[in-house]
Amino acid sequence: MWEYILAVVALVVLCGGWIVFQMWINKQDPAKPKFETKGCGCHTTKSKCVENKVKAAK
């Protein structure tokens, strides 16, 4: 029983550490673009997504 609890706690610590590491990396590299979604997921830019919405509305 304790082996499983220790494994779960270790996994939680590992995941938490990974999140903290990612946040630290983000602060260290200001040239890296921030995470944002681009468009609707089908296109690489928001303008193409808007164009398709306008076409679909017509």
PLY file of the C-alpha trace (Angstrom):
ply
format ascii 1.0
element vertex 58
property float x
property float y
property float z
element edge 57
property int vertex1
property int vertex2
end_header
0.00 0.00 0.00
2.75 2.50 0.89
4.55 1.81 -2.38
1.54 3.08 -4.29
1.13 6.16 -2.13
4.80 7.02 -2.54
4.56 6.48 -6.30
1.51 8.77 -6.55
3.18 11.44 -4.42
6.33 11.18 -6.55
4.25 11.59 -9.72
2.48 14.65 -8.29
5.82 16.19 -7.32
7.25 15.44 -10.75
4.29 17.05 -12.54
4.40 20.07 -10.24
8.11 20.41 -10.83
7.57 20.25 -14.58
5.01 23.08 -14.39
7.36 25.23 -12.29
10.20 24.48 -14.72
8.07 25.54 -17.70
7.12 28.79 -15.96
10.78 29.46 -15.16
11.81 28.81 -18.79
9.09 31.18 -19.97
10.48 33.96 -17.74
14.08 33.31 -18.82
13.44 33.53 -22.56
11.56 36.76 -23.28
12.02 36.33 -27.05
9.91 33.18 -27.00
6.36 33.97 -28.08
3.68 33.52 -25.48
1.22 30.66 -25.80
-1.86 31.65 -27.70
-4.26 29.91 -29.96
-4.10 30.97 -33.56
-7.42 31.09 -35.29
-9.90 28.28 -34.91
-7.34 25.46 -34.96
-7.74 24.74 -38.67
-5.74 27.72 -39.90
-2.43 29.26 -38.98
-3.72 32.80 -38.60
-6.77 34.44 -37.13
-7.42 36.39 -40.33
-8.01 33.20 -42.34
-10.38 31.97 -39.67
-12.32 35.26 -39.80
-12.41 35.13 -43.61
-13.91 31.64 -43.52
-16.52 32.70 -40.96
-17.53 35.61 -43.20
-17.78 33.27 -46.22
-19.86 30.79 -44.23
-22.24 33.53 -43.05
-23.03 34.57 -46.64
0 1
1 2
2 3
3 4
4 5
5 6
6 7
7 8
8 9
9 10
10 11
11 12
12 13
13 14
14 15
15 16
16 17
17 18
18 19
19 20
20 21
21 22
22 23
23 24
24 25
25 26
26 27
27 28
28 29
29 30
30 31
31 32
32 33
33 34
34 35
35 36
36 37
37 38
38 39
39 40
40 41
41 42
42 43
43 44
44 45
45 46
46 47
47 48
48 49
49 50
50 51
51 52
52 53
53 54
54 55
55 56
56 57
